[in-house]
Amino acid sequence: MSSKKKVLTIILDGWGVNKPYPGNAITLANTPFYDQLLENNPHITLECSGLAVGLPEGQMGTSEVNHMTIGAGRVIYQDLVKINKAIDEGTFADNPEFQAAFEHVKKHNSKLHIKGLYSPGGVHSHSTHLKELVKAAKKASLAKKTYIHLITDGRDTKPQSALEYVKELELFLDSEQAGQVVSISGRYFAMDRDHNWERTDKYFEMITQGRTSHQFQSVIEAIESNYAQGINDEFIEPSVITTDEPTLIESDDAVIFINFRSDRPRQIVERFLEKGPENLYYVTMTQYNPNYDVHVAFPPISTKDTLGEVLANNNLKQLRITETEKFAHLTFFMNCKAEEPFPGEDRVMLDSNSDVKEHDEKPEMRTPDIAQKLVEELAKDKYDAVFVNFCNADMVGHTGNIPAAIKGIEAVDDALKKVVPVAQEHGYDVIITADHGNAEQMLDEERGDTVTAHTTYPVPFILVSNDHQQLTKKDGSMADVAPTILKLLEIDQPELMTGESLI
């Protein structure tokens, strides 16, 4: 065993801290090893929502935002805050890319399509942004040439909340006398990120060719028809709303995709780039991929001296290991949107169970296999910094199935029991934390309704170390994780990293 300083960071995705009650799957689960870690090691909670992670006050954290905050070691004001700031300051409508899209439509006497997740969830998009775009299009004299393609949520919002949101949108469009909804689809089809291309193609063919057996006179009718069949917002079938004029996305049109989170729009954008109509002016709210030939309304701000970069600059070897569902978060987002691995950064991805429709069917997910692979890697004494994400509490929490979430959480406890002692044997200090909550609030605490969204509860931070028996703060934030890792590794914290070490 090497005497060199080494750190294993375990991220329990979706594992928040809340009081015990019938909707807290974490306290309902049997987690003897996790309980023992809490009892025998210094621990605090970390803030992981709102301004603590660069989001609006009271906004729940996300896997993307919070992995970025962990990796940056500072608060980065997120795309949602940046876009909202532009709205507040009155500069949103004047965005050069929006204006260029409007001019393209006027020049070609074509159509403007506004597409994206219509939800106040604030995880992938925000409903306010769509309304502001409609107002901007109206100001540009495109009120009657603006067509809206709604994607419904039901995952970061209540499972059947779209009807309420869309009724309110219809009132807004009537009052503005601008824009009309011409298609609707659940995010299951329009926002797949796991290479289920048949879902993506079903949506793509509907909005570009009108290929669907689902046609309705109104968007309200489309939603109500799905609800009547027991289909929730997430799974609404790609459906066309019939109108008097052509509403498909065709050559010479302009498209503005309002989603600001970059992982789930990628497949549908790639379909447009490969097979889409000619001479489209395609605007994405943020940069989904630096290699895409599209126009970006709010381009990224570069981030220097991230945790991964500092480790690489100090010639340390690092490993990132998880399954498909959280691979982008543990790599791309934790490296603050750097696509390529840093020198000395190895990555292991196990395939999330793609044979299941939802993860409550196999709530253990790939956690047992990840734990086994991790034990093998730790035993090699090859890596100075190891990062693992166990995603059961989040991914099974999203299904709303409490018994399944309990099973998933117990699988994580078994994994901790397997991994932590091996890490200690091989000289690793171990940090156990989370990116955000989910499974600790699966029922509305007042009404008892199912909750499938992330929460604003804090997350645990546990340090298992022979050299450090206490923490310096009573509570911290996501931005404090990277400085703590660097201190454990005896590496100087860069000035740009403004979080504070917890030891």
C-alpha positions in Angstrom: 0.0 0.0 0.0 1.3 3.4 -0.9 1.7 6.1 1.8 0.8 8.8 -0.8 -2.4 10.7 -0.1 -5.5 9.4 -1.9 -9.2 10.2 -1.9 -12.3 8.3 -2.9 -15.4 10.5 -3.4 -18.7 8.7 -3.4 -21.7 10.6 -4.7 -25.0 9.2 -3.7 -27.2 10.8 -6.4 -30.6 11.9 -5.1 -29.8 11.2 -1.4 -31.0 14.1 0.7 -31.4 14.7 4.5 -35.0 15.0 5.7 -36.9 13.9 8.8 -38.4 10.4 8.8 -42.0 10.3 7.5 -43.9 7.9 5.2 -42.4 9.5 2.0 -38.8 9.4 3.1 -37.5 6.3 1.3 -34.0 6.8 2.7 -35.1 6.6 6.4 -37.6 3.8 5.5 -34.7 1.7 4.0 -32.6 -0.6 6.1 -29.1 1.0 5.8 -27.0 -0.4 8.6 -23.6 0.5 7.0 -24.6 4.1 6.2 -25.9 4.5 9.7 -22.7 3.3 11.1 -20.7 5.7 8.9 -22.8 8.6 10.4 -22.3 7.3 13.9 -18.5 6.9 13.8 -17.3 9.7 11.5 -17.5 13.5 11.3 -20.4 14.6 9.2 -22.3 17.8 8.3 -24.9 18.7 5.6 -24.3 20.7 2.5 -26.6 23.2 0.8 -27.3 22.1 -2.7 -30.1 24.3 -4.1 -30.8 27.9 -5.0 -28.1 30.5 -4.9 -25.7 28.0 -3.2 -25.3 26.4 -6.6 -25.9 29.5 -8.8 -29.6 28.9 -9.3 -32.5 31.2 -8.4 -33.5 31.3 -4.7 -35.5 28.3 -3.8 -34.8 26.4 -7.0 -34.0 22.7 -6.5 -30.6 21.6 -7.6 -29.9 19.3 -10.5 -27.4 16.6 -11.3 -25.9 18.8 -14.0 -25.6 22.0 -12.0 -24.5 20.4 -8.8 -21.8 18.2 -10.4 -20.5 21.3 -12.1 -20.4 23.1 -8.7 -18.6 20.1 -7.2 -16.0 20.1 -10.0 -15.6 23.9 -10.1 -15.1 24.4 -6.4 -17.0 27.7 -6.7 -20.5 28.9 -7.5 -21.1 29.3 -11.2 -24.2 31.2 -12.0 -26.1 28.7 -14.1 -27.7 29.1 -17.5 -31.2 29.5 -15.9 -29.9 32.5 -13.8 -28.1 34.0 -16.7 -31.2 33.8 -19.0 -33.5 35.1 -16.2 -31.1 38.0 -15.7 -31.4 38.9 -19.4 -35.2 38.9 -19.0 -35.0 41.1 -15.9 -32.6 43.5 -17.6 -34.7 43.7 -20.8 -32.0 42.3 -23.1 -33.5 38.8 -23.7 -35.6 39.8 -26.8 -32.6 41.6 -28.3 -30.4 38.5 -28.2 -28.5 38.6 -31.6 -29.4 34.9 -32.3 -33.1 35.4 -31.7 -33.1 38.5 -33.9 -31.2 36.6 -36.6 -33.8 33.8 -36.5 -36.6 36.4 -36.9 -34.8 38.0 -39.8 -34.3 34.6 -41.5 -38.1 33.9 -41.3 -38.9 37.3 -42.8 -36.3 36.9 -45.6 -37.7 33.5 -46.6 -41.4 34.2 -45.8 -41.2 31.0 -43.7 -42.1 29.9 -40.2 -40.7 30.3 -36.7 -40.8 27.2 -34.5 -40.3 27.4 -30.8 -39.7 24.0 -29.4 -38.9 22.6 -25.9 -39.9 21.4 -22.5 -42.8 23.5 -21.2 -42.4 23.3 -17.5 -41.8 25.5 -14.5 -39.5 22.8 -13.2 -36.4 24.8 -14.1 -34.2 21.7 -14.5 -34.1 21.5 -18.4 -36.0 24.7 -19.3 -38.4 27.2 -17.9 -41.9 28.1 -19.1 -41.2 31.8 -18.7 -38.6 31.6 -21.5 -41.1 30.3 -24.0 -43.5 33.1 -23.2 -40.7 35.7 -23.5 -39.8 34.3 -27.0 -43.4 34.6 -28.1 -43.5 38.2 -27.0 -40.2 38.9 -28.8 -41.5 37.2 -32.0 -44.7 39.3 -31.8 -42.5 42.5 -31.4 -40.7 41.3 -34.6 -44.1 41.1 -36.4 -44.1 37.3 -36.4 -47.2 36.8 -34.2 -49.0 34.8 -36.9 -45.9 32.9 -38.1 -44.9 31.5 -34.7 -45.6 27.8 -34.1 -45.0 26.1 -30.7 -44.0 22.4 -30.3 -44.6 21.5 -26.6 -42.7 18.8 -24.8 -44.4 17.8 -21.5 -42.5 17.0 -18.3 -44.1 15.0 -15.5 -40.7 14.1 -14.1 -39.4 17.4 -12.6 -43.0 18.3 -12.0 -46.1 16.3 -10.9 -46.9 13.4 -13.2 -50.2 15.0 -14.5 -49.5 18.8 -14.2 -49.2 19.6 -18.0 -52.9 20.2 -18.3 -52.8 23.1 -15.8 -49.7 24.6 -17.4 -51.0 24.3 -20.9 -54.4 25.9 -20.1 -52.5 28.8 -18.7 -50.3 29.0 -21.8 -53.3 29.0 -24.1 -54.8 32.0 -22.1 -51.4 33.8 -22.5 -51.3 33.1 -26.3 -54.9 34.4 -26.6 -54.1 37.5 -24.7 -51.0 38.2 -26.8 -52.7 37.2 -30.1 -49.5 35.5 -31.0 -48.3 31.9 -31.5 -50.2 28.7 -31.6 -49.4 25.2 -30.2 -49.1 22.7 -33.1 -47.6 19.6 -31.6 -47.1 17.9 -28.2 -45.0 15.1 -27.0 -43.9 13.6 -23.7 -40.2 14.0 -22.8 -39.8 10.2 -23.0 -39.8 10.5 -26.8 -38.5 14.0 -27.4 -35.7 14.1 -24.9 -34.2 10.6 -24.8 -30.5 10.6 -23.9 -29.8 6.8 -23.7 -29.6 6.1 -27.5 -33.2 4.8 -27.7 -33.2 6.3 -31.2 -36.7 4.8 -32.0 -38.1 7.3 -29.5 -36.2 10.2 -31.0 -37.2 9.2 -34.5 -40.8 9.0 -33.6 -40.7 12.6 -32.4 -38.5 13.8 -35.3 -40.8 12.3 -37.9 -43.9 13.8 -36.3 -42.6 17.4 -36.3 -40.9 17.3 -39.7 -43.2 14.9 -41.7 -46.4 14.8 -39.7 -46.0 11.0 -39.3 -48.2 10.0 -36.3 -51.5 8.3 -35.8 -52.2 10.8 -32.9 -54.0 13.9 -34.2 -56.2 16.2 -32.1 -58.2 19.4 -32.6 -56.5 21.1 -29.6 -53.6 20.6 -27.3 -56.0 20.3 -24.3 -57.8 17.5 -26.1 -54.5 15.7 -26.7 -53.5 15.9 -23.0 -57.0 14.8 -21.8 -57.0 11.9 -24.2 -53.6 10.6 -22.8 -54.8 11.1 -19.2 -57.9 9.1 -20.0 -55.7 6.2 -21.0 -53.6 6.4 -17.9 -50.7 8.1 -19.7 -48.8 10.7 -17.6 -47.1 13.8 -19.0 -43.7 12.2 -19.4 -45.1 9.6 -21.8 -47.6 11.6 -23.9 -47.6 10.2 -27.4 -46.1 12.5 -30.1 -49.2 14.2 -31.4 -50.1 16.8 -34.1 -52.6 19.5 -33.4 -54.6 20.0 -36.6 -54.7 23.6 -38.0 -55.7 25.2 -41.3 -52.1 26.0 -42.4 -48.9 24.0 -42.7 -47.1 23.7 -39.3 -44.3 21.2 -39.9 -40.7 22.2 -39.6 -39.6 22.6 -43.2 -36.9 24.1 -45.4 -36.1 27.8 -44.8 -37.8 27.8 -41.4 -36.2 28.9 -38.1 -36.2 26.8 -34.9 -35.5 28.0 -31.4 -35.0 25.1 -28.9 -35.7 26.6 -25.4 -34.1 23.8 -23.3 -31.0 25.2 -21.5 -29.7 21.9 -20.1 -27.5 20.2 -22.7 -27.7 16.4 -22.3 -31.3 15.6 -23.3 -31.7 17.7 -26.4 -28.6 16.2 -28.1 -30.3 13.2 -29.9 -33.1 15.3 -31.5 -30.6 18.0 -32.5 -28.4 15.4 -34.1 -31.3 14.1 -36.1 -32.0 17.6 -37.4 -28.3 18.0 -38.3 -28.3 14.6 -40.1 -31.7 14.5 -41.7 -33.4 17.8 -41.1 -34.9 20.2 -43.7 -32.5 22.4 -45.7 -31.5 25.9 -44.8 -32.9 25.8 -41.3 -31.8 28.6 -38.9 -31.5 26.4 -35.8 -30.9 28.2 -32.5 -30.3 26.4 -29.2 -30.7 28.3 -25.9 -27.2 27.1 -24.7 -24.3 25.1 -26.2 -25.4 21.4 -26.3 -22.2 20.3 -28.0 -19.3 22.5 -29.3 -19.2 20.4 -32.5 -22.9 21.1 -33.5 -23.3 23.4 -36.5 -26.1 25.5 -34.8 -26.5 29.0 -33.4 -26.2 29.4 -29.6 -28.2 32.2 -27.9 -26.3 32.0 -24.5 -22.8 30.5 -25.1 -20.8 29.1 -22.2 -18.4 31.0 -20.0 -15.1 29.2 -19.8 -14.1 27.8 -16.4 -10.5 27.4 -15.5 -8.8 25.5 -12.6 -11.5 22.9 -12.1 -10.9 20.0 -9.8 -10.1 17.6 -12.7 -7.8 20.1 -14.3 -5.9 20.8 -11.0 -5.5 17.0 -10.4 -4.1 16.6 -13.9 -1.8 19.6 -13.6 -0.3 17.9 -10.5 0.2 14.7 -12.4 -2.3 12.7 -10.4 -4.2 9.8 -11.8 -8.0 9.9 -11.4 -10.9 7.5 -12.1 -14.5 8.3 -12.8 -16.9 5.3 -12.6 -20.7 5.1 -12.8 -23.4 3.9 -15.2 -24.9 5.5 -18.3 -27.6 7.6 -16.5 -24.9 9.6 -14.6 -21.9 9.2 -16.8 -22.2 12.7 -18.4 -22.6 14.2 -15.0 -19.5 12.6 -13.4 -17.4 13.4 -16.5 -18.6 16.2 -18.8 -20.5 18.3 -16.2 -18.0 17.7 -13.3 -15.3 18.9 -15.7 -17.4 22.0 -16.3 -18.4 21.0 -19.8 -14.9 20.0 -21.0 -15.6 17.2 -23.5 -12.2 15.4 -23.4 -10.8 13.7 -20.3 -7.9 15.4 -18.6 -4.5 13.7 -18.8 -4.5 10.9 -16.3 -8.3 10.7 -16.1 -9.7 7.3 -16.8 -13.4 6.6 -17.2 -15.5 3.5 -16.7 -19.2 3.4 -17.7 -21.5 0.5 -17.2 -24.6 0.3 -19.3 -27.8 1.4 -17.4 -30.4 -1.3 -17.8 -31.7 -0.3 -21.2 -34.0 -3.3 -21.3 -36.3 -1.6 -18.7 -38.7 1.2 -19.4 -38.3 2.7 -15.9 -35.7 1.9 -13.2 -38.2 0.8 -10.6 -38.3 -2.5 -12.6 -34.7 -3.2 -11.5 -34.1 -0.8 -8.6 -30.6 -2.1 -7.8 -29.7 -0.7 -11.2 -25.9 -1.4 -11.9 -24.8 -0.5 -8.4 -23.7 -4.0 -7.4 -21.6 -4.3 -10.6 -20.1 -0.8 -10.1 -19.2 -1.6 -6.6 -17.4 -4.8 -7.7 -15.5 -3.0 -10.5 -14.6 -0.2 -8.1 -13.2 -2.7 -5.5 -11.0 -4.2 -8.3 -9.8 -0.7 -9.3 -9.0 0.4 -5.8 -7.0 -2.7 -5.2 -4.6 -1.8 -8.0 -3.4 1.3 -6.1 -3.2 3.1 -9.4 -5.4 6.1 -8.8 -4.9 9.2 -6.5 -8.5 10.4 -6.8 -11.4 8.2 -7.5 -15.0 9.4 -8.1 -18.1 7.2 -8.2 -21.8 8.0 -8.6 -24.4 5.5 -7.3 -27.6 6.8 -8.8 -30.4 4.7 -7.3 -31.9 7.3 -4.9 -32.3 9.7 -7.8 -33.3 7.5 -10.8 -35.6 5.2 -8.8 -36.9 8.2 -6.8 -38.0 9.8 -10.1 -40.4 6.9 -10.7 -42.4 7.7 -7.5 -42.3 4.0 -6.5 -41.4 4.1 -2.8 -40.9 0.3 -2.3 -38.6 0.2 -5.3 -36.7 3.3 -4.1 -36.2 1.5 -0.7 -34.7 -1.5 -2.5 -32.4 0.8 -4.6 -31.2 2.6 -1.5 -30.5 -0.7 0.3 -28.5 -1.7 -2.8 -26.4 1.5 -2.3 -25.9 0.6 1.4 -24.6 -2.8 0.3 -22.3 -1.2 -2.1 -20.9 1.2 0.5 -20.3 -1.8 2.8 -18.3 -3.4 0.1 -16.3 -0.4 -1.2 -15.4 1.7 1.9 -13.4 -0.9 3.8 -11.4 -1.8 0.7 -10.7 1.9 0.1 -9.5 2.3 3.7 -7.3 -0.8 3.4 -5.6 0.8 0.4 -5.0 4.1 2.1 -7.8 6.2 0.7 -9.6 8.9 2.7 -13.3 8.5 1.8 -15.9 11.3 1.3 -19.5 10.2 1.1 -21.8 13.0 -0.2 -24.6 13.6 -2.7 -25.4 16.1 -5.4 -29.0 16.8 -4.5 -32.0 15.2 -2.8 -34.9 13.2 -4.2 -35.7 9.9 -2.4 -36.1 11.6 1.0 -39.3 13.3 -0.2 -41.4 11.0 -2.4 -44.8 12.1 -1.0 -46.1 15.6 -0.5 -45.8 16.1 3.2 -49.2 17.8 3.5 -51.3 16.3 0.8 -49.7 12.9 0.4 -49.4 13.1 -3.4 -46.5 11.4 -5.2 -43.5 13.6 -5.6 -41.0 12.6 -8.4 -38.9 15.7 -8.5 -35.6 16.7 -6.9 -35.9 18.5 -3.5 -34.3 21.5 -1.8 -33.2 19.5 1.3 -29.5 19.5 2.1 -27.3 16.5 1.5 -24.9 14.6 3.7 -21.1 15.0 3.8 -19.3 12.3 5.7 -15.5 12.1 6.0 -13.9 8.7 6.7 -10.2 9.5 7.5 -7.7 8.4 10.1 -6.0 11.8 9.9 -9.0 14.1 10.2 -11.5 13.5 13.0 -13.4 16.7 12.8 -14.8 19.2 10.2 -14.2 23.0 10.3 -17.8 24.0 9.5 -21.2 23.1 10.9 -22.7 23.3 7.4 -21.3 23.8 3.9 -22.2 23.8 0.2 -21.4 21.9 -2.9 -18.6 24.4 -3.7 -16.7 23.2 -0.6 -16.2 19.6 -1.8 -13.3 20.2 -4.3 -11.3 22.4 -1.9 -11.7 19.6 0.7 -10.4 17.0 -1.7 -7.4 19.1 -2.6 -6.6 19.7 1.1 -6.8 15.9 1.7 -4.4 15.4 -1.2 -2.1 18.3 0.1 -2.5 20.3 -3.0 -2.8 24.1 -3.0 -6.3 25.4 -3.7 -6.3 27.7 -6.8 -7.5 31.3 -6.3 -10.4 30.9 -8.7 -11.7 28.1 -6.5 -13.6 30.1 -3.9 -15.2 27.3 -1.9 -13.8 26.5 1.5 -12.2 23.3 2.7 -14.2 21.5 5.3 -11.0 20.3 7.1 
